[in-house]
């Protein structure tokens, strides 16, 4: 009799535990989908990525996102090789697409480059750069395109200077400090640091040229095979962008934190950085067709494709437009 009671108790306990576990599991989110993203820099145009992660927007979409910082061209290579699903280097993505790569820009963080052309203290004009060395992120990088645009806007032919591939902004800045180069398009907020340390700002790139800086690029295969995954990523990014734009206090505090690289004195430049960067963020994540065509033309000038490309072959904002409408 005691044995029967013991068996009955054990069975009841097992059933109770099973029921409780089922109820607890029902409250937990489904298993998170792993997503890897390649970021070209820990800069202001990367803020939506880091905010979406820090505030749990990616997790609320059922995503476990890994953000990996690498050189711009490497973000594209990794995405094309399926090591990552998304890349943030939109300028490099356009150049790759013009070369025939299976990749498209699907979201834009800003259409105003957060670069300034910074030069050695003794250089006071763009014209004085003739015969000098300009450091950039490499052929096809946004910094290289901006350097050419700034030169031409100031009646200096790119052939009259030496344009060198010196790497990301923070590495290029070391070359500028070591006087290996004479000037470079540096990304905000490093531009503030450079000016505070005595280097001269010649031109704000955003005053010369509009282009997508930062965002999402993905393969056409991912867009066609996993549109729901892309939708979830885009929704988290747009939510983060809108939060940054609408909450100045939060945005400034976030800039001071560990996610971004804004120099040795974040307390000093966080507000300066926010007040320029936040208004330039695109809450709808799209740019005009004119900007798309100009980016293709700039990339084509270097690559020289056999056939001209249409915007629809390089950009696809269909998902971001749908998501943006649902967030209103």
Secondary structure, 3 states (H helix, E strand, C coil): CHHHHHHHHHHHHHHHHHHHHHHHHHHCCCCCEEEEEEECCCCHHHHHHHHHHHCCHHHHCCEEEEEEECCHHHHHHHHHCCCCCEECCHHHHHHHHHCCCCCEEEEEEEEECCEEEEECCCCCCHHHHCCCEEEECCCCCHHHHHHHHHHHHCCCCHHHCEEEECCCHHHHHHHHHCCCCCEEEEECCHHHHHHHCCCEEEEEHHHCCEEEEEEEEECHHHHHHCHHHHHHHHHHHHHHHHHHHHCHHHHHHHHHCCCCCCCCCHHHHHHHHHHHHHHHECCCCCCCHHHHHHHHHHHHHHHCCCCCCCHHHCECCHHHHHHHHHCC
